[in-house]
């Protein structure tokens, strides 16, 4: 009895002989790979929308506040976290005790200088008046001796005139120097006084204090460091802060989905100063969206929402599944259209494409049957 291995060898030889006898015969084309299953799809009309979905958070309008003048030590907070405040309320203060002492010193110095200058000027003006009276007396003597005035009287009158001119010049120079000295101290005083309004941190709007930094009295503050945050609970928005940035086009629209409720959103463009803040911090700026209409009671701060960003929408168009469209270098995009039981390669012009649908602008009609790979 022949073994199984010998029988298999004989069958292989017979198969090779049969193939050799049919050399040159046409091999039937496999239109569909054995591993691919096809299905028939009826072309339909509908909506094609490119949608990206992300996880975002409902937040309230919040602003970090800092002192614009960091040349003074911190004085203390006037509010606590969770406290409701009104616009204009003082939230924190800088320690201006030393500045107030310096202001008092400058004011006293200015007062002393003014008194000193007045005394000095009055003294110089008195000396000028005396010199002018002496000149008047000399001129009277010259007038009384009109027939033969002595030469020394004319010489004395000239000397006295020169003395008056010198004293007047000295007085003017003294006043100029006094004005310069007073302006120096006054400028220094004005600079100190200008710091006082910046020494108080006031609420820019009605809200609630949501954060207060651990800053102790007497500490020196860093530039542009926010030490207190105030939030406006009536002004809520949706913020996306994940590292992966969503694709947002000029005509993109957005929605927030909370449970079964959908809220239309509008993009908020961040001011350059805030963008610069995140750039300096080494993190990408967040994407923010405002509610198109005031949200209802189902929307709460801190709530997670599904953020839908529509990058393109085509309404009531011919659409097909993506796995029904193919591409050929000569024909371009096409579908396998079924007509009378025959498969035809039908060219099409695709439009908007998403993961679920492809818009067909030309080449197909509603109800056409095409082949879809499963």
C-alpha positions as CSV (number, residue, x, y, z in Angstrom):
1,X,0.0,0.0,0.0
2,X,1.3,3.4,-1.0
3,X,2.0,5.9,1.8
4,X,0.1,9.2,2.0
5,X,3.3,11.1,1.2
6,X,3.8,9.2,-2.1
7,X,0.1,9.7,-3.0
8,X,0.5,13.5,-2.5
9,X,3.6,13.6,-4.7
10,X,1.8,11.8,-7.5
11,X,-1.1,14.2,-7.3
12,X,1.2,17.2,-7.5
13,X,2.9,15.8,-10.6
14,X,-0.4,15.3,-12.3
15,X,-1.5,18.8,-11.5
16,X,1.7,20.3,-12.9
17,X,1.2,18.3,-16.1
18,X,-2.3,19.5,-16.5
19,X,-1.2,23.1,-16.1
20,X,1.6,22.7,-18.6
21,X,-0.9,21.4,-21.2
22,X,-2.9,24.6,-20.9
23,X,0.0,27.1,-21.2
24,X,-1.1,30.4,-22.8
25,X,-4.7,30.1,-21.8
26,X,-6.4,33.3,-20.3
27,X,-6.6,33.4,-16.5
28,X,-10.0,34.7,-15.2
29,X,-9.7,38.1,-13.5
30,X,-10.6,38.2,-9.8
31,X,-12.8,41.3,-9.6
32,X,-13.0,41.2,-5.8
33,X,-10.3,39.8,-3.5
34,X,-11.5,36.7,-1.7
35,X,-11.1,38.5,1.7
36,X,-13.3,41.5,0.8
37,X,-17.1,41.4,1.2
38,X,-19.3,43.7,-0.8
39,X,-22.7,45.1,-0.1
40,X,-25.2,47.1,-2.1
41,X,-26.0,50.7,-1.0
42,X,-28.8,52.9,-2.3
43,X,-27.5,56.4,-2.8
44,X,-29.3,58.9,-0.6
45,X,-29.6,62.6,0.1
46,X,-28.7,64.0,3.5
47,X,-26.3,66.0,5.6
48,X,-22.5,65.8,5.4
49,X,-20.6,67.4,8.3
50,X,-17.0,67.3,9.4
51,X,-17.2,67.0,13.2
52,X,-14.4,66.9,15.7
53,X,-15.4,66.1,19.2
54,X,-13.4,67.0,22.3
55,X,-13.8,67.2,26.0
56,X,-14.1,70.7,27.4
57,X,-15.0,72.5,30.6
58,X,-17.5,75.1,31.5
59,X,-15.8,78.0,33.2
60,X,-16.7,81.5,34.4
61,X,-15.2,84.8,33.4
62,X,-12.2,85.0,35.7
63,X,-9.4,87.5,35.9
64,X,-6.1,87.3,37.7
65,X,-5.2,90.6,39.3
66,X,-1.8,91.9,40.1
67,X,-0.2,95.2,41.3
68,X,1.3,97.3,38.5
69,X,3.8,98.8,40.9
70,X,6.1,96.2,42.6
71,X,8.4,98.8,44.2
72,X,6.5,98.6,47.5
73,X,6.1,95.6,49.8
74,X,2.8,93.8,50.1
75,X,0.4,95.2,52.8
76,X,-2.4,92.6,53.0
77,X,-5.7,91.3,51.7
78,X,-9.0,92.9,52.3
79,X,-11.1,89.9,51.2
80,X,-11.2,86.1,51.6
81,X,-11.7,83.3,49.0
82,X,-15.4,82.8,48.3
83,X,-16.4,86.4,49.2
84,X,-18.7,88.3,46.9
85,X,-17.5,91.7,45.9
86,X,-18.7,94.7,44.0
87,X,-17.0,96.6,41.2
88,X,-14.5,99.1,42.8
89,X,-14.1,97.3,46.1
90,X,-10.6,97.2,47.5
91,X,-9.2,93.6,47.4
92,X,-5.6,94.1,48.5
93,X,-3.2,96.9,49.5
94,X,0.5,97.5,49.3
95,X,2.4,98.7,52.4
96,X,2.7,102.5,51.8
97,X,3.8,103.4,55.3
98,X,7.3,104.2,54.2
99,X,6.0,106.1,51.2
100,X,3.7,108.1,53.3
101,X,6.7,109.1,55.5
102,X,8.7,110.1,52.5
103,X,5.7,112.1,51.2
104,X,5.5,114.0,54.5
105,X,9.3,114.6,54.4
106,X,9.1,115.9,50.8
107,X,6.2,118.2,51.7
108,X,8.0,119.6,54.7
109,X,11.2,120.1,52.6
110,X,9.2,122.0,49.9
111,X,7.6,124.2,52.6
112,X,10.9,124.9,54.2
113,X,12.5,125.8,50.8
114,X,9.6,128.1,49.9
115,X,10.0,129.9,53.3
116,X,13.7,130.1,52.9
117,X,13.4,131.4,49.3
118,X,10.8,134.0,50.2
119,X,13.0,135.3,53.0
120,X,16.1,135.4,50.8
121,X,14.2,137.1,47.9
122,X,12.7,139.7,50.2
123,X,16.2,140.5,51.6
124,X,17.6,140.9,48.1
125,X,14.6,143.0,47.0
126,X,15.1,145.2,50.1
127,X,18.8,145.7,49.1
128,X,17.8,146.7,45.6
129,X,15.3,149.2,47.0
130,X,17.9,150.7,49.2
131,X,20.3,151.0,46.3
132,X,17.6,152.7,44.2
133,X,16.9,155.2,47.0
134,X,20.6,156.0,47.2
135,X,20.7,156.5,43.4
136,X,17.7,158.8,43.7
137,X,19.5,160.9,46.4
138,X,22.6,161.2,44.2
139,X,20.5,162.4,41.3
140,X,18.9,165.0,43.5
141,X,22.3,166.3,44.5
142,X,23.3,166.6,40.9
143,X,20.0,168.4,40.1
144,X,20.5,170.9,43.0
145,X,24.0,171.7,41.8
146,X,23.0,172.2,38.2
147,X,25.4,175.2,37.7
148,X,28.6,173.3,38.7
149,X,27.9,169.6,39.8
150,X,30.9,167.8,41.1
151,X,32.4,165.1,38.9
152,X,32.4,162.5,41.8
153,X,28.5,162.8,41.8
154,X,28.3,161.5,38.3
155,X,30.8,158.8,39.0
156,X,28.8,157.8,42.2
157,X,25.5,157.7,40.2
158,X,27.1,155.4,37.5
159,X,28.5,153.0,40.2
160,X,25.1,152.9,41.9
161,X,23.3,152.0,38.6
162,X,25.8,149.2,38.1
163,X,25.2,148.0,41.6
164,X,21.4,148.0,41.1
165,X,21.8,146.0,37.8
166,X,24.0,143.4,39.5
167,X,21.6,143.0,42.4
168,X,18.7,142.6,40.0
169,X,20.6,139.9,38.1
170,X,21.5,138.1,41.3
171,X,17.8,138.1,42.3
172,X,16.7,136.7,39.0
173,X,19.4,134.0,39.1
174,X,18.4,133.1,42.6
175,X,14.7,132.8,41.6
176,X,15.7,130.5,38.6
177,X,17.7,128.2,40.9
178,X,14.9,128.2,43.5
179,X,12.4,127.2,40.9
180,X,14.6,124.4,39.7
181,X,15.1,123.1,43.3
182,X,11.4,123.3,44.0
183,X,10.5,121.5,40.7
184,X,12.9,118.7,41.6
185,X,11.3,118.1,45.0
186,X,7.8,118.6,43.6
187,X,8.4,116.1,40.8
188,X,9.6,113.6,43.4
189,X,6.5,114.2,45.5
190,X,4.2,113.8,42.5
191,X,5.9,110.5,41.6
192,X,5.2,109.2,45.2
193,X,1.7,110.5,45.1
194,X,1.1,108.7,41.8
195,X,1.9,105.4,43.4
196,X,-0.8,105.6,46.0
197,X,-3.7,104.7,43.6
198,X,-1.6,101.8,42.3
199,X,-1.2,100.6,45.9
200,X,-4.8,99.5,46.0
201,X,-6.1,96.5,44.0
202,X,-9.8,97.0,43.2
203,X,-12.4,94.7,41.7
204,X,-12.9,95.4,38.0
205,X,-16.4,93.9,38.0
206,X,-18.9,92.3,40.3
207,X,-17.9,88.7,41.2
208,X,-16.6,86.2,43.6
209,X,-13.1,85.8,44.9
210,X,-12.0,82.3,43.7
211,X,-8.3,82.3,44.7
212,X,-6.0,84.2,47.0
213,X,-2.3,83.6,46.8
214,X,-0.2,82.7,49.9
215,X,1.5,86.1,50.1
216,X,2.6,87.5,53.5
217,X,2.6,91.0,54.6
218,X,5.9,92.7,53.9
219,X,6.7,90.3,50.9
220,X,8.0,91.8,47.7
221,X,5.8,90.8,44.7
222,X,7.0,89.6,41.4
223,X,6.2,91.5,38.3
224,X,2.9,90.5,36.6
225,X,2.2,87.9,39.2
226,X,-1.5,87.5,39.9
227,X,-2.1,87.3,43.6
228,X,-5.9,87.1,43.5
229,X,-8.6,85.8,41.1
230,X,-12.1,87.2,40.7
231,X,-14.8,85.3,38.8
232,X,-18.1,86.5,37.3
233,X,-20.5,83.7,37.8
234,X,-23.0,85.2,35.4
235,X,-20.6,85.1,32.5
236,X,-19.9,81.4,31.7
237,X,-18.0,80.0,28.7
238,X,-16.6,76.7,27.4
239,X,-12.8,76.3,27.4
240,X,-10.7,73.6,25.8
241,X,-7.2,73.3,27.2
242,X,-5.9,69.9,26.0
243,X,-2.4,69.8,24.4
244,X,-3.9,68.6,21.1
245,X,-5.2,71.7,19.3
246,X,-8.5,71.3,17.4
247,X,-8.7,72.3,13.7
248,X,-10.8,75.4,13.5
249,X,-11.5,77.0,10.1
250,X,-12.9,80.5,9.4
251,X,-16.4,79.1,8.8
252,X,-16.3,76.5,11.6
253,X,-19.2,76.3,14.1
254,X,-19.2,74.8,17.5
255,X,-21.7,73.2,19.9
256,X,-21.6,72.1,23.5
257,X,-23.4,68.9,24.4
258,X,-24.5,68.4,28.0
259,X,-26.6,65.3,28.4
260,X,-29.3,65.5,25.8
261,X,-29.1,69.3,25.5
262,X,-27.2,71.1,22.8
263,X,-25.9,74.7,23.1
264,X,-24.7,76.8,20.2
265,X,-21.3,78.4,20.8
266,X,-19.3,81.3,19.4
267,X,-15.5,81.5,19.2
268,X,-13.8,83.9,21.6
269,X,-10.6,85.5,20.3
270,X,-8.1,86.0,23.1
271,X,-6.5,89.4,23.5
272,X,-2.8,89.5,22.6
273,X,-1.8,90.2,26.2
274,X,-3.3,86.9,27.3
275,X,-1.8,85.0,24.4
276,X,1.6,86.4,25.4
277,X,1.0,85.3,29.0
278,X,0.5,81.6,27.9
279,X,3.4,81.8,25.5
280,X,5.7,83.0,28.2
281,X,4.4,80.2,30.4
282,X,5.3,77.6,27.7
283,X,1.8,76.3,27.2
284,X,-0.6,76.7,24.2
285,X,-3.4,79.3,24.6
286,X,-6.8,77.7,25.3
287,X,-9.7,77.7,22.9
288,X,-12.7,79.5,24.4
289,X,-16.3,79.6,23.2
290,X,-19.1,81.8,24.5
291,X,-22.7,80.7,24.6
292,X,-24.7,82.2,21.8
293,X,-27.6,82.6,24.2
294,X,-27.5,82.8,28.0
295,X,-27.3,79.2,29.3
296,X,-30.0,77.7,31.4
297,X,-29.9,76.2,34.9
298,X,-28.4,72.9,33.6
299,X,-25.1,74.6,32.8
300,X,-22.8,75.0,35.8
301,X,-19.2,76.1,36.3
302,X,-16.7,73.2,36.3
303,X,-19.0,71.0,34.3
304,X,-17.4,68.7,31.6
305,X,-19.1,69.0,28.2
306,X,-18.7,67.4,24.8
307,X,-17.4,70.1,22.4
308,X,-18.4,69.6,18.8
309,X,-16.5,71.6,16.2
310,X,-18.0,71.5,12.7
311,X,-15.3,72.2,10.1
312,X,-17.7,72.1,7.2
313,X,-21.4,71.3,6.6
314,X,-23.2,70.5,3.4
315,X,-27.0,70.1,3.8
316,X,-29.3,68.0,1.6
317,X,-26.7,66.7,-0.8
318,X,-26.0,63.3,-2.4
319,X,-23.8,61.3,-0.1
320,X,-22.2,57.9,-0.1
321,X,-20.0,56.0,2.4
322,X,-16.3,56.5,2.1
323,X,-15.6,52.8,1.3
324,X,-17.8,53.1,-1.8
325,X,-15.4,55.5,-3.5
326,X,-12.2,54.5,-5.4
327,X,-9.6,56.3,-7.3
328,X,-7.9,55.6,-10.6
329,X,-5.0,57.5,-12.1
330,X,-6.8,57.9,-15.4
331,X,-10.4,58.1,-14.4
332,X,-10.0,59.8,-11.1
333,X,-12.6,59.1,-8.4
334,X,-15.3,56.6,-9.3
335,X,-17.8,54.2,-7.8
336,X,-19.0,50.8,-8.9
337,X,-22.5,51.4,-10.1
338,X,-25.0,48.5,-10.5
339,X,-27.1,48.7,-13.7
340,X,-29.2,45.7,-14.8
341,X,-27.1,43.4,-12.7
342,X,-23.8,44.7,-14.2
343,X,-21.1,46.6,-12.4
344,X,-20.0,49.8,-14.1
345,X,-17.2,52.1,-13.1
346,X,-19.0,55.5,-12.7
347,X,-16.8,58.6,-12.4
348,X,-17.9,61.1,-9.7
349,X,-16.9,64.5,-8.4
350,X,-16.5,64.3,-4.6
351,X,-17.0,67.3,-2.3
352,X,-16.9,67.5,1.5
353,X,-15.4,64.3,3.0
354,X,-15.8,63.0,6.6
355,X,-15.2,59.8,8.3
356,X,-18.8,58.8,7.8
357,X,-19.9,60.3,4.5
358,X,-18.6,61.7,1.2
359,X,-20.5,64.4,-0.7
360,X,-21.0,63.6,-4.4
361,X,-21.4,66.8,-6.4
362,X,-21.9,65.0,-9.8
363,X,-22.1,61.5,-11.2
364,X,-24.8,59.9,-9.1
365,X,-28.5,60.3,-8.5
366,X,-30.5,59.6,-5.4
367,X,-31.6,55.9,-5.4
368,X,-28.6,54.7,-7.6
369,X,-27.3,51.4,-6.3
370,X,-23.5,51.2,-5.8
371,X,-21.2,48.6,-4.3
372,X,-19.7,49.2,-0.9
373,X,-16.9,47.2,0.5
374,X,-17.5,45.9,4.0
